[in-house]
């Protein structure tokens, strides 16, 4: 059962990364493929969703799986998988 939960956790993390990457790509591409009056509100919405502490349902799902596996829950996806490792690399090189 634990192996299935670990596999599910990996799928959730991969899916979450896919959503993050698609949001970044959409933010960049919108300015080039749509008129400004469509791109501007959509880009604002993407930035708002990305940088505010909104309770993400995918992060909640990941946390529920992590708790079942006996792992500590995370607070934010970007903070846990991008900012925290980047800070660790910087502190080890400094």
TAMO-V796616 format. One record per pair of residues at least 12 apart in sequence whose C-alpha atoms are under 7 Angstrom apart, sorted by sequence separation. I is the first residue (numbers start at 0). J is the second residue. If there is no record, write none. Layout:
I_J ; I_J
This chain:
26_42 ; 58_76 ; 26_45 ; 22_45 ; 15_57 ; 11_61 ; 8_61 ; 8_64 ; 4_64 ; 1_68
